[in-house]
């Protein structure tokens, strides 16, 4: 974290760059390969003046062609003459814990690890009530980052529920064919109130969209709104008003003749699908939800 003041100086001295910085993790954004290479050279030089350096071996480049068909391009970039690893389609790189890339394949080994941890907790020597409380308070809480960053889809989280449910029933001495409502129903009705991973995923996606749009950081909120408007504009083929934004994020359709798909998924299209599944209705007032 001691690097942070230096990065603030870098950002102040390089206002022409789009820099996403967190501690010593940097992401440079540009609108063309030439602009990105120029920014890399400039930032490399700026950092050298404050006795910091970029590590080319830990850095990657991703060039996405924006026009249809949208795809990743194998364009060469370098830092100080050392070539960077270029991400191609389906490749991934972790930035701040989230896999990034173009059409990134889910890391199902990571998902299996989550299931394994849940079942190990279930098989532990805890008393049944302790196991249930640990699942609710610690296990499902540990899944939230992967949910909020949409590292897996709804069907994947359904599979997590399916694989840990037998262990939960066994913990409660329930037969395999016992009604699931006793596990997932409200504790105020005498049930256990166990979270459902697939529903938690939808709720986390919706909540993350809301937090981005209402962020106390004005730049984050403005960038989020601009991305949302771009997605709504592409979907409805018209300039997004508050009403269009509300319709878009609520998952409603205005014109069935409009083409579906044709663009890669983003957080807003995922939040739209989650809102539709959960019957969540959005409304906007001057761009604020």
N, C-alpha and C positions, 0 to 999 in steps of 0.2 A: 504493500500500500504506500510505501515511501515514494514510489514512482509517480503517484497521482499528481502532485504539484507540477512536476516536470511536464506531464501530459497536458495540464491546463495551459502552461506556457506555450507548448507546441501548438495547441489549438488556437491560442490567441495570435501566435505569429504566423499561422497558416490558415487564415480564415477562408481561403479559396478551396480548401480540401473539405470533403465530407468525411469526418472521422468519428467512428463509434469507439469510445474508449472506456474500459473498465479496468482500473489498476494497470497491470502491464499487458493487457489483452487489447489489441487494436484491430479494427476492421476499416479498410479504406473503400469508399464507394465512388464510382465514376460512371459517366455516360458513354465512354468509348475506351477501347484498349489503349489508345495513345494517351488519353487523359489519365488513365490509371497508372501507366508506366511513369508518366511525368510526376504524378503524385507520390509514387513509391520512391522515386529518386529524390524528390524534395524532402519528404518526411525522413528518409534515411539520412540525408545531410543535416536536417534540423536536429534529429536525435543525437547525431555524432557531436554536435556542438555542446550538448549538455551531458556528454559522456554516457550516452545510452546507445544501444544498437539493436537493430532488428535481426532475428535469427532466421535466415532463409530456410534452414532445415526443418523448422517448426512452423513454417508459413505455407499457405496454399493459395492458389488463385482460382477464381470461378468466373467464367465469361458466359453470360446468358444472352442469347439472341432474342430480342424482344418481339420481333415481327413473327407472324405465323409462317411456318410452324416454329413455335418456341422450342429452343433446344440449347444444350450446352455446347460451346465451341472450344476446341483445343488450341487456345492462343497462348503463346509463350510470354512469360513475364519474368523479371529478375530483380534481385536486390543486391546492389553492389557487384553486379556481374554474375552472381550465382543464380541459376535458373530455379524457379519455384515449381513445386508439384502442382500440376493443373488437374482440377477435378473434372471428370467427364460424367456423362449421364449415369445415374445410379450410385456414383461414388459418394462418400460422406466424410465430413470432417467435424469434429466437436468444437464448437465455439461457445464458451460459457455454459458447458454441459449439454447443449442442444446439438444434435446432428444436423449439419447444414449441407446443402448441395442442391443438385437439380434432379428431381424424381428420386429422392433418397429412398432406398429400400429399408423397411423397418428392421431394427436389430432384434430379431426374434430370440436370439440367445439371451439378450437382456430381459426380455419378457419372461422367458422360462426361468430366469434367475429370480424374478419377482414372485412367480408362482411357487418356486422352491422355498423361498424365505417364508412365505405364508404358511406352507404346509409344515415347515420345520417348527414354526411357532405353535401351530396346532398340535404337533406331536411332542411338544416339550412337557416338562414335568409340572407345569402350572396347573392349578385347580381349574376346573371347567369355567367358572365365572371369571377367573383371572385371564384365561386364554381369550375369552370373548371380549373383555375390556381391552386387552393388549391389541387385538385385531382392530378394534374400532379406533383406539386412540393413537396407536403407533403404526400399525401396518398400512392401513388405508391412507394415513397422512403421508407416509413415505412415497406413495404413488403419485402424489399431486403434481410434482414437477413434470414428470413424464406426461401426465394428462394435460396440464396447462400448455405445454409446448407441442402437443399433438404428435408425439412420437409414434403412437399407435392409433388405430382406428377403433370405431365402436365395436366391431365384430371381435377384435382382439381382446378388448376388455370384457366382452361377454364370455370369451373363453377362459379368462382369469377367474371369473365368477364360477363357471362350470367346474373348473379343476379344484377349487378350494372348498366348494360347497359340501362334498362328501365328508371331508374332515370336520367341518363345522357340525354337521349332523351327528357324526360319530362322537364329537366332544359333548354334545347335548344328549347323547344316548337316544337319538331319534332313529327310526327305521329309514332306509333309503328313500322310500316312497312317501315320506312325511311331507305335508304341505310346506312349500317354501315361505308362505306368508308368516309362519311362526318365527322364522329367522329374520325376515326383512321388515315385518310389520312394526308399527309404532310401539315403543316401550310403554306409552300411556295406555295401550290396549292389552298389556300383558305379554307383548312379544319382545324380541331381542333388539330390534332396531338396527340390525347390521347393515352397513352401507352396501349398495350394489355398485360395483366398479364401473359398469357400463353407464349407469346413470350419473355417477360421480364425474365421469369423463365429460359428459354433456354439460353438467353444471359448471365444471371448472373452465371449460372452453368459453361458455357464455360469460362467466364472471371475469375472465381474463380480457375478453373483448371490451367489456364495460370499463374495467380498470384502465385499459390503454386509452380509451376515448375520454376518460375523466381524470387522467394523470395530472398531478400537481405540477409536473414538468411541462411547461407550455410547448416545448419543441416535440416531446413525445406525443402529446395529445394532438397537436397539429399534424404531425406525420401520420398518426393513426387515422385521423379523419380523412386525410388526403388519400390514403390507401383504400379506405372504405368507399369513398366516393368513386374512385377509379373502378372498383369491383362492381358497384351498383350501376355505374355508367355503362360498363361492358355488358352487364346483364340486361338492362332495360332499354339500352340504346337511346338514352336521353340524359340531359343534364340533371344530376341528382338534387332534388329538393329535400326538405325535412320529411315530407310525405313519402318520397321514393326511398329514402334511407330507412324509414320505419318499415315500409313494405318489404324491402330487401332483407333486413336482418331478422324480421319476423318469419321469413320463409314463405311469404305469399307470392303468388303468381299474378301478374297483371295482364299479360298477353300470351296465351298458349302458343301463338304462332312464332314467337321469338325463338331463335335457336338456343339449344341447351348445350352447356359445356364449351369446348373449344379453347379452354384456358386451363393452366395448371391450378390446382387448389391452393388457396392461401388461408390465413386464419379467419378472414371474413366469410369466405364461402363455407368453411367448416363451422363457424359460429352460426351461420344462417341455417345449416342443416340441423345443428344441435337445438336451436331455438324451435324449429319446426317440430322436431321429435318431442320436445318437452312442453310444447304449447306455450312458449314464452312469447309475449307480445312486446315489441319495442316501440317507443315513440321518441321523436326528436324535437327539440326547440332550439332553433338557430344553431344546428349542428351538435347540440349537446344532448346525450340520451338521458 
